[in-house]
Amino acid sequence: MLSRKDTNETPNVKIKSIIGQDAVFEGTLYAKETTRVDGLIKGDVKIEGALVLGVSGRISGNVTASTIMVGGSVEGDLIAKEKIVISATGKVNGNLHTKKLIVDENAVFRGQCFMDDEAAPQSAAAAKSAEAQNE
């Protein structure tokens, strides 16, 4: 089982932006560096660095980042270039697209998981076309 530090913080990376526990953000959030969310975001999140979603954090929208660490709840798809970590307190209702996935005991995940080197979602038609070419 991972320790709290492993699931809620990105090692050796400083958090540059914080959405506080009492904050509500509506719209698309863009950030270049590591961002921590402890409040509510209603909209998509696009982070070039890592996203750390604290235990009290909630996102209603799709999330794209290099690494996504979920301690709170997400209603939407997660797309991570490197890794997704869902801690014991994390709840995800949506699809996951990533290279690496870590899900702690007692975490909640409802959706599909797609793991490959690309870590980018494909449409159903594109996925069927790729399967047909491989046959």
C-alpha positions as CSV (number, residue, x, y, z in Angstrom):
1,M,0.0,0.0,0.0
2,L,1.3,3.4,-0.8
3,S,1.9,6.0,1.9
4,R,0.0,9.3,1.9
5,K,3.1,11.1,0.6
6,D,3.2,8.8,-2.5
7,T,-0.4,9.4,-3.4
8,N,-0.8,13.1,-2.8
9,E,2.5,14.7,-3.7
10,T,4.8,14.6,-6.7
11,P,8.3,13.8,-5.6
12,N,11.1,16.3,-6.4
13,V,8.6,18.7,-8.1
14,K,7.4,21.9,-6.6
15,I,3.7,22.7,-6.8
16,K,3.4,26.0,-8.7
17,S,-0.4,26.6,-8.7
18,I,-3.0,25.8,-6.1
19,I,-6.8,25.8,-6.2
20,G,-7.8,26.1,-2.6
21,Q,-10.3,24.0,-0.7
22,D,-13.0,26.7,-0.7
23,A,-12.4,27.8,-4.3
24,V,-14.8,27.1,-7.2
25,F,-13.4,27.4,-10.7
26,E,-15.7,27.3,-13.8
27,G,-14.2,26.9,-17.3
28,T,-11.1,25.3,-18.7
29,L,-8.0,25.4,-16.5
30,Y,-4.7,25.6,-18.3
31,A,-1.3,25.4,-16.5
32,K,2.3,24.7,-17.5
33,E,3.6,23.4,-14.3
34,T,2.5,21.1,-11.4
35,T,-0.9,22.1,-10.0
36,R,-2.7,21.0,-6.9
37,V,-6.5,21.2,-6.7
38,D,-8.3,21.0,-3.3
39,G,-11.4,22.9,-4.4
40,L,-14.0,22.4,-7.2
41,I,-13.4,22.7,-10.9
42,K,-16.4,22.6,-13.3
43,G,-14.7,22.2,-16.7
44,D,-11.8,20.6,-18.4
45,V,-8.2,20.7,-16.9
46,K,-5.1,20.8,-19.1
47,I,-1.8,20.7,-17.3
48,E,1.6,20.3,-19.0
49,G,3.1,19.1,-15.7
50,A,1.5,17.0,-13.0
51,L,-1.9,17.4,-11.4
52,V,-2.4,16.6,-7.8
53,L,-6.1,16.3,-6.8
54,G,-6.3,16.5,-3.0
55,V,-8.8,14.5,-0.9
56,S,-11.2,17.5,-0.8
57,G,-10.7,18.2,-4.6
58,R,-13.4,17.6,-7.1
59,I,-13.3,17.9,-10.9
60,S,-16.3,17.7,-13.2
61,G,-14.7,17.6,-16.6
62,N,-11.9,15.9,-18.6
63,V,-8.3,16.0,-17.3
64,T,-5.1,16.0,-19.4
65,A,-1.7,16.1,-17.7
66,S,1.7,14.3,-17.7
67,T,0.9,12.6,-14.4
68,I,-2.4,12.6,-12.6
69,M,-2.7,11.8,-8.8
70,V,-6.3,11.5,-7.6
71,G,-7.1,11.7,-3.9
72,G,-10.5,13.4,-4.4
73,S,-13.2,12.7,-7.1
74,V,-13.3,13.1,-10.8
75,E,-16.4,12.9,-13.2
76,G,-14.7,12.7,-16.6
77,D,-12.0,11.1,-18.6
78,L,-8.3,11.2,-17.4
79,I,-5.5,11.3,-20.0
80,A,-2.0,11.1,-18.6
81,K,1.2,11.0,-20.8
82,E,3.0,9.1,-18.1
83,K,1.0,7.8,-15.1
84,I,-2.3,7.9,-13.2
85,V,-2.4,7.2,-9.5
86,I,-5.8,6.7,-7.7
87,S,-5.3,6.7,-4.0
88,A,-7.4,5.0,-1.4
89,T,-9.6,8.1,-1.1
90,G,-9.8,8.7,-4.9
91,K,-13.0,8.2,-6.9
92,V,-13.0,8.3,-10.7
93,N,-16.1,8.0,-12.9
94,G,-14.7,8.1,-16.4
95,N,-12.2,6.4,-18.8
96,L,-8.5,6.3,-18.2
97,H,-5.8,6.7,-20.9
98,T,-2.2,6.3,-19.7
99,K,1.1,4.3,-19.9
100,K,1.1,3.4,-16.2
101,L,-1.7,2.9,-13.6
102,I,-1.6,2.6,-9.9
103,V,-4.9,2.0,-8.0
104,D,-4.7,1.7,-4.2
105,E,-7.0,-0.6,-2.2
106,N,-10.4,1.0,-1.5
107,A,-10.1,3.4,-4.5
108,V,-13.2,3.7,-6.7
109,F,-13.0,3.5,-10.5
110,R,-15.9,3.2,-12.9
111,G,-15.0,3.2,-16.5
112,Q,-12.6,1.7,-19.0
113,C,-8.8,1.8,-18.9
114,F,-6.6,2.1,-22.0
115,M,-2.9,1.5,-21.5
116,D,-0.4,1.9,-24.3
117,D,2.7,3.9,-25.2
118,E,0.6,6.6,-26.9
119,A,-1.6,7.3,-23.8
120,A,-4.0,9.2,-26.1
121,P,-7.7,8.3,-26.6
122,Q,-8.8,6.8,-29.9
123,S,-12.2,6.9,-31.4
124,A,-14.0,3.6,-31.7
125,A,-13.7,3.7,-35.5
126,A,-9.9,4.4,-35.3
127,A,-9.5,1.5,-32.8
128,K,-11.4,-0.9,-35.1
129,S,-9.4,0.2,-38.1
130,A,-6.1,-0.4,-36.2
131,E,-7.3,-3.9,-35.2
132,A,-8.3,-4.7,-38.8
133,Q,-4.8,-3.7,-40.0
134,N,-3.1,-5.9,-37.4
135,E,-5.0,-9.0,-38.6
